[in-house]
Amino acid sequence: MNLLDRQLLFVTGKGGVGKTTVAASIAQLAAQRGRRTLVCEMDAKGSLAAAFDCSPFPYKARQVDADLFGMAMNTEDSLREYLKLFVRIPFVGRIGALARTFDFVADAAPGVKEILAIGKLCYEVRERHYDLVVVDAEASGHIVGQIGAPRVIGELVQVGLVRDQTAWMLDILEDPSRTGLITVTTPEEMPVNETIELLGNLRERSHIDLAAVVVNRVLPALFGTRESQVFDELFSDEAQKLLIGAAGAHVTDVMAAARMNESRRRVGDDHLDRLRSELPPETNMLYIPELFTRATGRRVVSLVAKALAEELI
Amino acid sequence: MAAEKPRAATRSPAKPRVRPGAASDIVGLAHLLATKEMIIVCGSGGVGKTTMAAALGAQAAINIGGRVLVLTVDPAKRLANALGLKAFGNTETQIAPEAFAAAGVKPRGELWAAMLDTKAGWDELIRRHAPDEQLRDKVLANPLYQNITGRFVQSHDYIAMERLHELHASGAYDLVIIDTPPSRNALDIIDAPGRMMEFFGSRLLRWLTVPYRSRLFTVASKPFYQVADRVIGSRFLQDIAEFFVLFQTMEKGFVTRARDVERLLVDPRTSFLVVSTLEAAPAYEAAFLANALTERHLPLGGVIVNRAMPSVMRKPVVAEAASRLGVAAKQEKLSADLGAALKVEPDVIQTILGEIAMSFHDIAMVATREAERRSELERLAPFTAIAPALDHDIHNLRSLLELGEQLWR
């Protein structure tokens, strides 16, 4: 099924691979295709809003573009909203101090913070406030804990409202036609290792469907196999002499740059082969080329969205 | 004036008055590693903190000497192999001098490495602070314990600082370099000891544990219990409370220790190194981190720029050479000559040279953008050390040492 036809997409990945940019781009692409989309930042650092060249998103969703809304998760606000909606606490105004105390429990008790965050996202999906909710989620080290919180809590807490609440969340989270996880990586050693580890964890410890593996910053292959061999021979003394004769002494720097890029691409290819060999063959792999652009922010989001659109045909 | 003079004369003349972290005549990586005893390497995820910590440790052992320990969080297997270790363990292991000899180096000192194991670190803390064996076993066996140690009060960060303190205080090392855990916020590590103290001092902990101790609900805790009871159920709440009661017996030990650990941050023997690549997000976070350190009066020793492209890539003469190559690629002479020399069809040569010439401009664009970020980063700290972009992974000690040498220069 098409990635954008789901209702809830969690985007994760190792730090530095471009997780936030990919989440922003998926949201932008969905919105451009007319799906009413909410994009949510989980760690409140403001980098998702920065990707859209916006000031930091509030908890209450703010419109970014046609059909595109942004919010930042805040556990205290989520608790407040939850109490208002489900517990019907009359003195919501006085919850402040209580919520602050609760924050400590949430910090300490397993899964409470996570379930408040996941609960808010599932709520938006259940109420059909949006066609699609895209989550710039926790980094790959934390995501299984976050996304698996409702199940863990369901097993730990035997009674109470939270327990009752986990059932409907699980219906949404564990339905592959509604919810999926997207993991972002780059063709480098550590990001690939972390992706393999994450996907193992995901299979063992959760029932969430893997929607796609996005490989970001793939260096374009300039040469075929035959050309690749010839390329290496261009560094012989004889060939270098001919090149210098034709283009001047600084051509050696040009060649060195090309060689650096080519070796990085080859090392990256090996890591990608390793990744593919560890994944089930039916895994949806999406490739985004290295963008040689001078821009940042919204421009990059647009370029990545365009690249994704080509991959999603 | 006259009144001050005699007072000044009675003051001890021998005390040097140097502010920790203050500018010195000699500024640079070598100086920093030679004068500090604890280096905290921080920066956003994926910038190569672990590799930099290992490379710096190796250089310090080689050039400065003494016993140097690199304490790392989650090293790639390849990096462990590069250091001649099968894997990193929680206990410190020396990198064999033979491994250095094989790489053609004779270090003045010793290089040691250890990995941070959060679970083992917590168990160790409980063993140390539990008042008796029975209580210790009760905590270790508590079903919430494992779950909680993995999450609460930024437990990785606290354990990292705790281990740094422990290893430095052991007196076994001249220099400990710690690579900080991946966290949501690079500042978490700095805040971790304070949070630990805050946690034990929090009213919440008292509220949770008071009724358990005295079986009496205070007026203040009542609404909290009512809400909490409806939200998460009293059974679960009681489990949590029980766990906290166990923890509270260890309050004194934990708080004293956390205070010592926090002191280490402002110790004049400690310095921070911020690692960044020249991409937008890591550079932004590096600037944020550098400013936060300065605001808190914590010593930012320097900035390490990782994966920098060679600056020659943005020289106009090189761009001109690329254009000339592009033109020459289209003419028959060069491809015919090269084709004859390499025994390859000239049209293959033509394609390759054309691609090389075209793609150079992409590379030059990135190099130019990087140069701008680099000058921004250089403004942050007393010095900036540059590690070049590599076209290979670090897979042996030799390549780690090469990288270190580039930094050292």
Chai-1 contact restraints between the chains, C-beta under 6 A:
chainA,res_idxA,chainB,res_idxB,connection_type,confidence,min_distance_angstrom,max_distance_angstrom,comment,restraint_id
A,K14,B,G46,contact,1.0,0.0,6.0,A-B,restraint_1
A,G15,B,S44,contact,1.0,0.0,6.0,A-B,restraint_2
A,G15,B,G45,contact,1.0,0.0,6.0,A-B,restraint_3
A,G15,B,G46,contact,1.0,0.0,6.0,A-B,restraint_4
A,G15,B,P182,contact,1.0,0.0,6.0,A-B,restraint_5
A,G16,B,G45,contact,1.0,0.0,6.0,A-B,restraint_6
A,G16,B,G46,contact,1.0,0.0,6.0,A-B,restraint_7
A,D43,B,R184,contact,1.0,0.0,6.0,A-B,restraint_8
A,V87,B,R230,contact,1.0,0.0,6.0,A-B,restraint_9
A,L98,B,F224,contact,1.0,0.0,6.0,A-B,restraint_10
A,T101,B,L204,contact,1.0,0.0,6.0,A-B,restraint_11
A,T101,B,F224,contact,1.0,0.0,6.0,A-B,restraint_12
A,F104,B,S202,contact,1.0,0.0,6.0,A-B,restraint_13
A,F104,B,L204,contact,1.0,0.0,6.0,A-B,restraint_14
A,D107,B,F152,contact,1.0,0.0,6.0,A-B,restraint_15
A,A108,B,F152,contact,1.0,0.0,6.0,A-B,restraint_16
A,A109,B,I240,contact,1.0,0.0,6.0,A-B,restraint_17
A,P110,B,N147,contact,1.0,0.0,6.0,A-B,restraint_18
A,V157,B,I232,contact,1.0,0.0,6.0,A-B,restraint_19
A,V157,B,G233,contact,1.0,0.0,6.0,A-B,restraint_20
A,V157,B,F236,contact,1.0,0.0,6.0,A-B,restraint_21
A,Q158,B,R235,contact,1.0,0.0,6.0,A-B,restraint_22
A,V159,B,G233,contact,1.0,0.0,6.0,A-B,restraint_23
A,G160,B,I232,contact,1.0,0.0,6.0,A-B,restraint_24
A,G160,B,G233,contact,1.0,0.0,6.0,A-B,restraint_25
A,L161,B,R230,contact,1.0,0.0,6.0,A-B,restraint_26
A,L161,B,V231,contact,1.0,0.0,6.0,A-B,restraint_27
A,V162,B,V231,contact,1.0,0.0,6.0,A-B,restraint_28
A,V162,B,I232,contact,1.0,0.0,6.0,A-B,restraint_29
A,E189,B,A76,contact,1.0,0.0,6.0,A-B,restraint_30
A,E189,B,D393,contact,1.0,0.0,6.0,A-B,restraint_31
A,M190,B,A76,contact,1.0,0.0,6.0,A-B,restraint_32
A,L222,B,E355,contact,1.0,0.0,6.0,A-B,restraint_33
A,L222,B,S359,contact,1.0,0.0,6.0,A-B,restraint_34
A,E227,B,I352,contact,1.0,0.0,6.0,A-B,restraint_35
A,V230,B,V344,contact,1.0,0.0,6.0,A-B,restraint_36
A,V230,B,V348,contact,1.0,0.0,6.0,A-B,restraint_37
A,F231,B,I352,contact,1.0,0.0,6.0,A-B,restraint_38
A,E233,B,L342,contact,1.0,0.0,6.0,A-B,restraint_39
A,E238,B,A341,contact,1.0,0.0,6.0,A-B,restraint_40
A,A239,B,L338,contact,1.0,0.0,6.0,A-B,restraint_41
A,A239,B,A341,contact,1.0,0.0,6.0,A-B,restraint_42
A,L242,B,D337,contact,1.0,0.0,6.0,A-B,restraint_43
A,L242,B,L338,contact,1.0,0.0,6.0,A-B,restraint_44
A,A246,B,A328,contact,1.0,0.0,6.0,A-B,restraint_45
A,A246,B,L334,contact,1.0,0.0,6.0,A-B,restraint_46
A,A247,B,A321,contact,1.0,0.0,6.0,A-B,restraint_47
A,A247,B,R324,contact,1.0,0.0,6.0,A-B,restraint_48
A,A247,B,L325,contact,1.0,0.0,6.0,A-B,restraint_49
A,A247,B,A328,contact,1.0,0.0,6.0,A-B,restraint_50
A,G248,B,A321,contact,1.0,0.0,6.0,A-B,restraint_51
A,H250,B,V317,contact,1.0,0.0,6.0,A-B,restraint_52
A,H250,B,V318,contact,1.0,0.0,6.0,A-B,restraint_53
A,H250,B,A321,contact,1.0,0.0,6.0,A-B,restraint_54
A,V251,B,A321,contact,1.0,0.0,6.0,A-B,restraint_55
A,V251,B,L325,contact,1.0,0.0,6.0,A-B,restraint_56
A,D253,B,V312,contact,1.0,0.0,6.0,A-B,restraint_57
A,D253,B,V318,contact,1.0,0.0,6.0,A-B,restraint_58
A,V254,B,A321,contact,1.0,0.0,6.0,A-B,restraint_59
A,V254,B,A322,contact,1.0,0.0,6.0,A-B,restraint_60
A,V254,B,L325,contact,1.0,0.0,6.0,A-B,restraint_61
A,V254,B,F360,contact,1.0,0.0,6.0,A-B,restraint_62
A,A257,B,M313,contact,1.0,0.0,6.0,A-B,restraint_63
A,A257,B,F360,contact,1.0,0.0,6.0,A-B,restraint_64
A,A257,B,I363,contact,1.0,0.0,6.0,A-B,restraint_65
A,A258,B,I356,contact,1.0,0.0,6.0,A-B,restraint_66
A,M260,B,D391,contact,1.0,0.0,6.0,A-B,restraint_67
A,S263,B,D391,contact,1.0,0.0,6.0,A-B,restraint_68
A,R264,B,D391,contact,1.0,0.0,6.0,A-B,restraint_69
A,F292,B,D362,contact,1.0,0.0,6.0,A-B,restraint_70
A,F292,B,M365,contact,1.0,0.0,6.0,A-B,restraint_71
A,R294,B,M365,contact,1.0,0.0,6.0,A-B,restraint_72
A,R294,B,R369,contact,1.0,0.0,6.0,A-B,restraint_73
A,T296,B,A280,contact,1.0,0.0,6.0,A-B,restraint_74
